[in-house]
Amino acid sequence: MIKAIRKSLPFILILIITFFFSCRKQKPEISIEISPDPMAVPVANKTPRKASVRIKGTNDTSIKVRWSSENNAIAKVTDDGLITGISVGETNIIATVANGNGIAKGRLIIYDTLDYKLRITLKDKGPVRYSLSKPQDFLSGRAVAKRNKMSIAIDSADIPIASDYLSQIEKAGGKIVTQSKWLKTVSVQVNDQSFIEKFRALAFVKEVTPIWSGKKDTTAYLKTLVNISFSTASRSVASPEYYGVAWDNIRRNNGQALHDSGYEGQGMEIAVIDAGFKDLLNNPVLKTINIKGYKSFVYEKPNPFNYGSHGVYVTSCMATNKVNSYVGTAPQAAYWLLMTEDEDTEFPVEEDYLVAALEYADSVGANAANISLGYIGFDKSFPAYKFEDMNGNTAFASRGANMAAAKGLLVVVAAGNDRSWVGTPADARVC
């Protein structure tokens, strides 16, 4: 009997152990999940974003979770889950329960909070579909006539950039803001800086330069006005009374002598390249101005009559024709009102706008361009011009002004009032 019990003892022990563990309450398996998934974090966020998890299978609130990132070039995550966006892109973050019993992976999107404008410099202007023998296809009749009168050749600089190039730039993700056929550039808006390398990869691109950053997104447009009739004041001799408060202005350079000789701007078209022309059309004193047309080149501000008043002041000095009140220096001229200055900010893109306006003025056959603008320093981290840069050949706007003058446009630029040396484009060789 005892011998039989001894033989069955191991079996009995196994049964007891099995019964003990089968009756013991099983420890639940721990699982975790990242919330939210996916998670979006701005690039270069000043305040790191805290990642979190939901832990299932335990009521233990002391369980620690370790965090990591699969790509530290896109995002960095501290051990306790603080996420900092490094560059635009996507990666995964990983949460691991300290004892290794649970692990979760979540998608992380790093996005840019700013838009950017880039100046794309081209190696060439692409396949030519225009012929220099038919300049009327890309210049106005007035512009062609002016070139012929001044014996200025129409050449390859006047040919527009190939539409194929523009199409490829758009397909690569750029919204075209403006372009320069003279300087072979296309300015675009994009939503993150990674597009710089995408554009550089295009075979016809020479260089890509950031020229603006901010958070705006609309589209500018052109509106051309019909000619506005205006009255001609008659006088026999210049007098302070006739000019009104403009007398001191015109007599400073003896401009009244030109008026006495009959030169008041008849037949001339002047492009005023400036900041906005707010409410100019509603000003009763300015109703007599002969406006040929207007355009805003500022991407975010499509209507030049809604912004700023500096352009109004400049235009009124030339175009006002109210006898015994204010008679300007060129009251009989016609005017193109071209807005290129964004008074809210100061970025290099305004030089691109300015050059585009000069090209526009040339293409419509304007005789002169007045630019009461100047650039030296810029907002944010965009580098300022140095004194040695003001050599007439370096700054983008100055190079455009040089070309405009070579095409027969009289370019008059303010020297500026900020420093002891001029800003661009006043340093241009021909201004």
Sequence and secondary structure as in RCSB ss.txt:
>XXXX:A:sequence
MIKAIRKSLPFILILIITFFFSCRKQKPEISIEISPDPMAVPVANKTPRKASVRIKGTNDTSIKVRWSSENNAIA
KVTDDGLITGISVGETNIIATVANGNGIAKGRLIIYDTLDYKLRITLKDKGPVRYSLSKPQDFLSGRAVAKRNKM
SIAIDSADIPIASDYLSQIEKAGGKIVTQSKWLKTVSVQVNDQSFIEKFRALAFVKEVTPIWSGKKDTTAYLKTL
VNISFSTASRSVASPEYYGVAWDNIRRNNGQALHDSGYEGQGMEIAVIDAGFKDLLNNPVLKTINIKGYKSFVYE
KPNPFNYGSHGVYVTSCMATNKVNSYVGTAPQAAYWLLMTEDEDTEFPVEEDYLVAALEYADSVGANAANISLGY
IGFDKSFPAYKFEDMNGNTAFASRGANMAAAKGLLVVVAAGNDRSWVGTPADARVC
>XXXX:A:secstr
 HHHHHHHHHHHHHHHHHHHHHHS      EEEEESSSEEEEBT SS EE EEEEES   TT  EEEEES TTTE
EE TT EEEE SSEEEEEEEEETTSS EEEEEEEEE S EEEEEEEESS  S  S TT GGGTS HHHHHHHHHT
T    GGGS   HHHHHHHHHTT EEEEEETTTTEEEEEESSTTHHHHHHTSTTEEEEEEEEEES      EE  
          SS  HHHHBTTHHHHHTTTHHHHHHTT S TT EEEEEES  TTGGG GGGTT EEEEEEE  TT
   GGGS SHHHHHHHHHH EETTTEE S TTSEEEEEE   TT   THHHHHHHHHHHHHHHTT SEEEE   B
S  STT     GGGTTTTSSHHHHHHHHHHHTT EEEE   SSSSS  BTTTSTT 
